[in-house]
Every structure is written in structure tokens, then in C-alpha cells.
Amino acid sequence: MSNLKKYILSFFLILSGCESDYFKYSIHETDSQYDGQNYNIKNAAIIEQSCNNPSEDFTFAVLTDSHSSYDKLEKAINIINSNPDVKFVFHLGDFTETGLLFQYEQTVKKLEKLKIPFLVVIGNHDTLGNGVDIFRNIFGKTDFSFTCNGVFFFVGNNNNWESSIGDVDYVKEKLSQHQSDKFRIIVAHIPMDDDDRYSDEMRQGYIKLCEDYNVDLSLHGHRHRHQYNPAFTTKTAMLVADAIIYNSFYLIHVKSSSIEYEKINF
Amino acid sequence: MKRIIATLIILLSFISLKAEDQKRYMPDFFVSQFAGYIGFISGGLGYHLSEEKSSIEFLYGYVPAFAGGIEIHMLTTRINGRPFVYKSKNDFYFYPLNLAFFVNYTHGQQYKLKWSSKYPKWYYRPTALYSGESVGMAIKKACNERSIAAYEIYADLVTMSEFLYEYSQNDSVTFKDIISLAFGTRIYF
């Protein structure tokens, strides 16, 4: 055997003995250690099972726009973990900078430290590259709904520039099935009053949907600044949450006749 | 079809070069690599910039779906610098430090070089282009075969600039999170 052949053979022997974890092939890979976890579906089912008393008040936490500030995300998670009143957590999206697997996995690593169920909304940054596929592989659906103590939540992907968004008729159908619930809350990353992204027709259509189907709260992130409009429609308040990168998150207190928010700065 | 025509034009223009020019453009070495963010396997050509100290490489990388979850094609341009060399008596050369910087282009509709005009300026970075860095070592063996002047094996620790930045911003991101091992060979003509 020539020297060259010996070198090539030993090279492949070394490779075969190494852990695959130490080899990465592209920044755009999609195979994750968290594939198949279906967090959104699994956790929504856990919430539905454990929160089925419509007369009980409850609190959930809202985090948004952590981008690549994983340490700040972890800090917020530690604060939430020390509050026994919080039933579950929403991350309202943009938990990555460019939708890379690395950024998804760093975020999931932090979210997994939560002692309570978490649900994740897809943000526009999370859709970039192979982001939508990675999201589905890890979290399951981008559009889903669940009920907690008589409050109906519809979660959707409204990143219309970057990806195909959900069917409005499906939202209407889901909302129509929950008209007798205590409250209805729509959760999506981008505020639906964004006049760059949404045409006048789309914005008016959303307002009409909120009014026709008695939506109580429209909950969003994306803008990196706090905005609260108690009269977004005659029946709906809109809360745009400030970003975690500015050291804040929210507690939403659902009471018997009102939904109140509390901004936590850390 | 366009690609075939472009390849033919490049080949024809190379053949039509004078023998002296042909020699100038002939690559100095062939490189192939396993892993390291530039493909499951990658291969390409390299040129010395300054004898033994620095080189430039052009590689095509491929990631099959079984390895990366999705099939990926990419092109990489890499500049290597190796400031030290130790020569042994039996024609072995040891390069204890090989530093490299590379720019990586990934082909595919979902990876953007330029964003459409509906996005405000600098709304997103180009997602088809990323840069990376590596540090490693190499062993080269000179040989007396007619067509091959030397062959080399190397090992690198590779990261991407994006990951390095996020590592610098977050205590919770570990060195292992941002690193890939890479192994490769170079055959010098």
C-alpha cells in the first residue's frame, strides 16, 4: 500500500471514530436535536388539560423579540420560574436573527428551562432561510388554538412578506366556535395595524373580524416598543409588547371581567 | 443551458490561452474537506499567494439531506495563512498554525443575496452569504511522483462570524456550540 493510500485510510478511520456532534456541514442545516418535540401542540394540550375552570382567574407571561439575546431571555425565564402564579408563557416571535438552526437551538435550550409550558409564535426573522421548516420540525404548527380557563387563544403566522400566511376563513371558523367563551385572544407576531405590510383592505378586514367575532385582545411583538390601544376596535384592545432586548416582558392577568397587563422591567 | 454555455466559454478561453499563461492559471493544489460549515464534503482548487505562507482556495460544497436535513449546495472562497513551518529530515513539513477566513455562498431560492424593493434598506442582511474563520494545523509530505509534488492532511476548528458574534454577546453560548471540526487533504501539483 502506498503512503498516500495509508494517509487517506487513516484519515477516514479518524473521522469514523469522532462524534457527529462535533461536525457541522452548513450554517443552513435543518436537522435539530429538538426535531419532533412539537412543543406548541404538546404544551397547548397540557394547558387545556390543567386549566379547565372558566371561573378561575389566571396569569400568563409574554416575551418577545429576543433575537440573539439568549442571556436576556434566560434572565426573563428565571424571573418567570420564580413566580408561581404564571400558568404558561408565550414567546411572540423573532427569537432568531436570521432563522438559523443554531439560533433556534440556542432559544429552545433556554425555553426548556421553564418550569411551565411555553408556546412559540413565528416572527418574521424566524422565517428567513429554512426557518419555517425548522420551526415546524421543532414546535409543530405555526397556526394553532387552545383554551385556558374559558379563554380562547388563536395563534397565527402573519409574516406576509416572508411566508405564506394562514387562511382567514379558518380563523373565523375557529372564533365562531368559541363565541360563548369568556374571552377571545388573537396572538401573532406583527401588529395588524402595520400600514407598510398590510393594505388598507387587509387592516379593515382584520378590524371587522375582531368586531364580528368579539375578539377581546390582539397581542403582538415586532416593533420593539410598548404600545397599548384599548380601543383598537369597539370590542378589541391591542397590546404590542416591548422587546426582551430592552429588558422587559409582560404578565397578562385574566380576570373574571377584564384582561390586564403588567410590564416587568428587569 | 446557460450554465453549460458559460462553462464552455470558460474552458475555451482557457484552452486558447498561451502555454505560458495556461501554466500561470493552473491551480497549485487540489483541496478536499469533510465538514466545517462548507459542506458535508467539499472540494476545489487552490493557488499559492506567497510560497508556503498563504493561499486562496475555491471550493464547491455539498450537504446531502441525510446529513443536514436538507440538500445544500454552496461555494466557498477561503484565504489561508500559515506563518510557521517545521521541516523534518524525511520530507515531512509540519504547519502548527493554519489561520483561514472564508466567505460562503449558499445556492437556493430561500437564501437571498439581495432583498426585494418592498423591504426597507438593511431590513435584513443577505442570507445567502456568510463568513467564517478557522484555526488548524497540517502535515505535508513531499513526494517524488511525477504529477504530485506533495500531499497533506489537515484538521481545523471552524466557526462562522455570526456565531462568533453571538458567542461574544452571550455567556450562555458555549465554545462547543459554535465550533465544527473539519478534516481535509491537499494534493500539490
Contacts between the chains, C-beta under 8 A, distances in Angstrom:
chain1	res1	chain2	res2	distance
A	3	B	141	6.8
A	3	B	143	7.3
A	4	B	143	7.6
A	4	B	148	7.9
A	4	B	151	5.8
A	7	B	141	7.6
A	7	B	151	6.7
A	7	B	153	5.8
A	7	B	185	7.5
A	8	B	185	7.0
A	11	B	153	5.7
A	11	B	183	6.2
A	11	B	185	6.7
A	14	B	183	6.9
A	15	B	34	6.1
A	15	B	183	6.0
A	18	B	181	6.7
A	22	B	176	8.0
A	22	B	179	7.6
A	22	B	180	6.8
A	22	B	181	4.6
A	23	B	34	7.4
A	23	B	35	3.8
A	23	B	36	7.8
A	23	B	180	5.8
A	23	B	181	5.8
A	23	B	182	7.7
A	24	B	35	6.4
A	24	B	36	7.4
A	24	B	37	5.6
A	24	B	158	7.8
A	24	B	180	3.7
A	25	B	35	5.7
A	25	B	37	7.0
A	25	B	39	6.1
A	25	B	40	4.5
A	25	B	61	7.9
A	25	B	63	4.5
A	25	B	67	5.6
A	25	B	68	5.0
A	25	B	72	7.4
A	25	B	180	7.9
A	26	B	37	6.1
A	26	B	38	7.7
A	26	B	39	6.8
A	26	B	61	7.4
A	26	B	63	5.0
A	26	B	68	5.7
A	26	B	72	4.8
A	26	B	74	6.4
A	26	B	106	6.8
A	27	B	37	5.9
A	27	B	104	7.3
A	27	B	106	7.6
A	27	B	130	5.2
A	27	B	160	5.3
A	27	B	162	7.1
A	28	B	68	7.6
A	28	B	70	7.3
A	28	B	72	5.6
A	28	B	106	5.5
A	28	B	108	7.9
A	28	B	111	6.9
A	29	B	63	7.0
A	29	B	68	4.1
A	29	B	69	5.7
A	29	B	70	7.3
A	29	B	72	7.5
A	30	B	68	6.7
A	30	B	69	3.4
A	30	B	70	4.8
A	31	B	67	7.7
A	31	B	68	6.0
A	31	B	69	3.4
A	32	B	69	7.6
A	35	B	69	7.9
A	68	B	165	8.0
A	68	B	166	4.7
A	68	B	169	6.7
A	68	B	170	7.3
A	69	B	169	7.2
A	69	B	170	7.2
A	70	B	166	7.5
A	70	B	170	4.6
A	70	B	172	5.4
A	70	B	173	6.3
A	71	B	169	7.7
A	71	B	170	4.7
A	71	B	171	5.7
A	71	B	172	5.4
A	74	B	172	5.7
A	97	B	162	7.5
A	97	B	166	7.9
A	98	B	124	7.3
A	98	B	125	6.6
A	98	B	127	5.6
A	98	B	162	7.3
A	99	B	127	7.7
A	100	B	162	7.3
A	102	B	162	7.9
A	102	B	163	6.0
A	102	B	166	7.8
A	102	B	177	7.3
A	102	B	178	7.6
A	103	B	166	7.5
A	106	B	166	7.4
A	106	B	170	7.7
A	106	B	172	7.8
A	106	B	173	6.3
A	106	B	177	7.1
A	109	B	172	7.9
A	110	B	172	7.3
A	125	B	124	7.8
A	128	B	124	6.5
A	128	B	127	5.4
A	129	B	110	5.6
A	129	B	111	6.0
A	129	B	127	5.1
A	130	B	70	6.1
A	130	B	110	6.2
A	133	B	69	7.9
A	133	B	70	7.2
A	137	B	69	7.7
A	161	B	118	6.3
A	161	B	119	7.0
A	196	B	120	7.9
